[in-house]
Amino acid sequence: MTIVGAMQQEEIWDVDAAQRYDTPDNGMFAPEVLGPTVDRLAELAGGGKALEFAIGTGRVAVPLAERGVRVTGIELSHPMIDQLRTKVEEATIPVVVGDMATAVAPGKYTLVYLVYNTISNLLTQAEQVACFRNAAGHLMPGGRFVIELWVPELRKLPPGQQAMVWRSEPGYIGLDTYDVLRQHVVSHHFTFDESRQARLTRSPHRYIWPAELDLMAQLAGFELETRHADWTGGDFTAESRSHVSVYRIPPND
């Protein structure tokens, strides 16, 4: 875990990762996944401008812009931006190159959003708090910061063990290794076919409990507005594996 954790995000999200990232109509690009995400974000933007932290290849930003929302992005990886540029030009979706915890985009926004667990790519609590403060600095009074994040599944971790298989299907195994002292997890993705060879990709994360996330929001001046289990508004319960949390900057009186 230490070796992977020492890797820079630029090394993880390299040319190979960018070229393999898009999976049209499958996985997180499937219409039943992407459609509700875009619908909810368009509603929350309320006719104003939206800023996506870690915009990547534009999985969400491109269809959101097609809905008429003016979207700007912040992204650290040049290869991911290059992949985005094969879909839309800079004039359509401008992107600021930089870290989502510190980079500044011009203007003010009604919505900042951070989807698909990406805040966990920041590997320290201080960086994650800075990300909230950066979001707050970009928002107009009454603006919203939306985070989609998984719930740590430590209850499923066998006693005395540090690894857990979280998905197993034909051609794919997903396995997480945990460092509970530092709240770090490394996700291992094994893809394979009928041959003897398999491909392994890994990424480090810092997991965040919902209560800790709420405290980070308070430190940045946010209030929790809603929390649901998914983008369609399902109830968030003790058994939910992820959540969509909407934080709001109080409006001026």
C-alpha positions in Angstrom: 0.0 0.0 0.0 2.8 2.4 0.8 4.2 2.1 -2.7 0.9 2.9 -4.4 0.1 5.6 -1.8 3.4 7.4 -2.7 2.4 7.7 -6.4 1.3 11.1 -7.6 -2.2 11.5 -9.0 -0.6 12.5 -12.3 1.1 9.1 -12.5 -2.2 7.3 -11.8 -4.3 9.2 -14.3 -1.8 8.9 -17.2 -2.3 8.4 -20.9 -3.2 4.7 -20.5 -5.7 5.4 -17.8 -7.3 8.2 -19.9 -7.6 6.1 -23.0 -9.2 3.2 -21.0 -11.5 5.4 -18.9 -14.5 5.8 -21.2 -16.8 2.8 -21.4 -19.7 4.0 -23.5 -23.1 2.6 -22.4 -21.5 0.4 -19.7 -20.5 0.7 -16.1 -20.6 4.3 -14.9 -21.4 5.4 -18.5 -24.6 3.3 -18.6 -27.7 5.4 -19.3 -29.4 4.2 -16.1 -26.4 5.5 -14.1 -25.5 8.6 -16.0 -29.1 9.8 -16.8 -30.2 10.3 -13.2 -26.9 12.0 -12.3 -27.2 14.6 -15.0 -30.9 15.1 -14.3 -30.3 15.9 -10.6 -27.3 18.1 -11.3 -29.2 20.1 -13.9 -32.0 20.6 -11.4 -29.5 21.8 -8.7 -27.7 24.2 -11.1 -31.0 26.0 -11.3 -30.2 27.8 -14.5 -26.8 29.0 -13.2 -23.2 28.0 -13.9 -21.7 24.7 -12.7 -18.1 23.8 -11.8 -16.9 20.2 -11.8 -14.0 19.3 -9.6 -11.9 16.5 -11.3 -13.8 16.8 -14.6 -11.8 13.9 -16.1 -12.9 13.0 -19.6 -16.2 14.7 -19.3 -18.4 11.7 -18.4 -20.9 14.0 -16.6 -19.9 17.5 -17.9 -20.5 16.8 -21.6 -24.1 15.6 -21.2 -24.8 18.3 -18.6 -23.6 21.0 -21.0 -25.8 19.4 -23.7 -28.7 20.1 -21.3 -27.9 23.8 -21.5 -25.9 24.1 -18.2 -22.7 26.2 -18.5 -20.0 23.9 -17.2 -16.4 24.7 -16.3 -14.0 22.1 -15.0 -10.9 21.7 -12.8 -8.6 18.7 -13.7 -5.1 17.7 -12.7 -4.4 15.2 -15.4 -3.4 16.5 -18.9 -4.2 13.1 -20.6 -7.7 13.2 -19.1 -8.2 16.7 -20.5 -6.9 15.6 -23.9 -9.5 12.9 -23.9 -12.2 15.4 -23.0 -11.0 17.6 -25.9 -11.8 14.8 -28.4 -15.5 15.4 -27.4 -15.8 19.2 -26.9 -13.8 22.3 -27.4 -12.4 24.6 -24.8 -15.0 27.2 -25.7 -17.8 24.8 -24.8 -16.4 23.4 -21.5 -13.3 25.4 -20.3 -11.0 23.6 -18.0 -8.5 24.9 -15.4 -5.5 22.7 -14.9 -4.8 22.1 -11.3 -5.6 20.3 -8.0 -9.3 20.4 -6.9 -8.2 21.4 -3.4 -6.5 24.6 -4.5 -7.1 25.5 -8.2 -9.3 28.5 -8.8 -11.7 28.8 -11.8 -12.9 32.3 -12.9 -16.3 33.5 -11.8 -18.9 32.4 -9.3 -21.2 29.4 -9.6 -24.5 28.2 -8.3 -23.3 24.6 -8.2 -20.0 22.8 -7.6 -20.0 19.0 -7.9 -17.6 16.2 -7.2 -18.8 12.7 -8.3 -17.9 9.1 -8.3 -15.9 9.0 -5.0 -13.3 11.4 -6.4 -12.8 13.4 -3.1 -11.2 10.2 -1.7 -8.3 10.7 -4.3 -7.1 13.4 -1.8 -5.1 11.3 0.6 -5.1 13.5 3.7 -7.9 15.0 5.8 -6.3 18.5 5.4 -6.5 18.2 1.6 -10.1 17.1 1.8 -11.0 20.0 4.1 -9.2 22.3 1.7 -11.4 20.9 -1.1 -14.6 21.9 0.7 -13.2 25.4 1.3 -12.2 25.7 -2.3 -15.8 24.7 -3.3 -17.2 27.3 -0.9 -14.9 30.0 -2.4 -16.4 29.4 -5.9 -20.0 29.5 -4.9 -22.5 32.3 -4.8 -24.6 32.7 -1.6 -27.1 29.9 -1.5 -25.0 27.8 -3.9 -24.6 24.1 -3.5 -21.7 21.6 -3.3 -22.7 18.0 -4.3 -20.5 15.0 -3.4 -21.1 11.4 -4.5 -19.1 9.1 -2.2 -19.0 5.5 -1.1 -19.6 4.4 2.5 -16.6 2.5 3.9 -17.5 -1.2 4.3 -15.4 -2.0 7.3 -18.1 -4.1 8.7 -17.5 -6.6 5.9 -13.8 -6.8 6.6 -12.9 -10.2 8.2 -11.4 -9.9 11.7 -7.7 -9.8 11.6 -7.6 -9.3 7.8 -6.8 -6.2 5.7 -8.4 -7.2 2.3 -11.9 -7.6 1.0 -13.3 -8.6 -2.3 -16.1 -6.1 -3.1 -17.0 -7.3 -6.6 -16.5 -10.5 -8.5 -18.0 -11.1 -12.0 -16.9 -12.7 -15.2 -13.7 -11.0 -16.3 -13.3 -8.8 -13.3 -12.4 -8.9 -9.6 -12.3 -5.8 -7.4 -10.4 -6.0 -4.1 -9.7 -3.4 -1.5 -6.9 -3.4 1.1 -7.4 -1.3 4.2 -5.1 0.7 6.5 -7.5 1.6 9.2 -5.0 3.7 11.2 -4.7 6.2 8.4 -8.1 5.7 6.8 -6.4 4.6 3.6 -7.6 2.0 1.1 -6.0 0.8 -2.1 -8.5 -0.4 -4.7 -7.1 -3.3 -6.9 -8.9 -3.9 -10.2 -8.1 -7.2 -11.9 -9.4 -7.7 -15.5 -8.9 -11.0 -17.3 -10.0 -13.3 -20.1 -9.7 -17.0 -20.7 -5.9 -16.8 -20.9 -3.5 -17.1 -17.9 -2.8 -13.4 -17.9 -4.6 -10.7 -16.0 -4.3 -6.9 -15.9 -4.0 -5.1 -12.6 -4.6 -1.4 -12.0 -4.5 0.1 -8.5 -5.5 3.5 -7.0 -5.0 4.8 -3.4 -7.8 6.6 -1.5 -8.6 8.1 1.9 -12.1 7.0 2.9 -14.4 9.3 4.8 -17.4 8.5 7.0 -20.5 10.6 6.4 -20.2 12.2 9.8 -16.6 13.3 9.1 -17.7 14.6 5.7 -20.4 16.7 7.4 -17.8 18.2 9.8 -15.6 19.1 6.9 -18.6 20.9 5.3 -19.3 22.8 8.5 -15.7 24.0 8.7 -16.1 25.5 5.2 -19.4 27.2 6.1 -21.8 24.7 4.5 -25.0 23.2 5.8 -26.2 19.7 4.9 -29.3 20.1 2.8 -30.1 16.5 1.7 -28.5 13.1 1.7 -29.8 10.2 -0.4 -28.6 6.8 -1.3 -28.4 7.5 -5.0 -29.1 10.2 -7.7 -32.8 9.2 -7.9 -33.5 10.2 -4.3 -33.5 6.8 -2.6 -33.5 6.7 1.2 -30.1 6.7 2.8 -29.9 4.0 5.4 -27.4 2.1 7.5 -27.1 -0.4 4.7 -26.5 2.1 1.9 -23.2 1.5 0.1 -22.9 5.1 -1.1 -24.6 8.5 -0.8 -25.2 11.7 -2.7 -24.9 14.6 -0.3 -25.9 18.2 -1.1 -24.4 20.9 1.0 -25.4 24.6 0.8 -23.9 27.9 1.5 -26.5 29.9 3.5 -28.1 32.6 1.3 -27.7 36.2 2.3 -30.6 37.6 4.3 
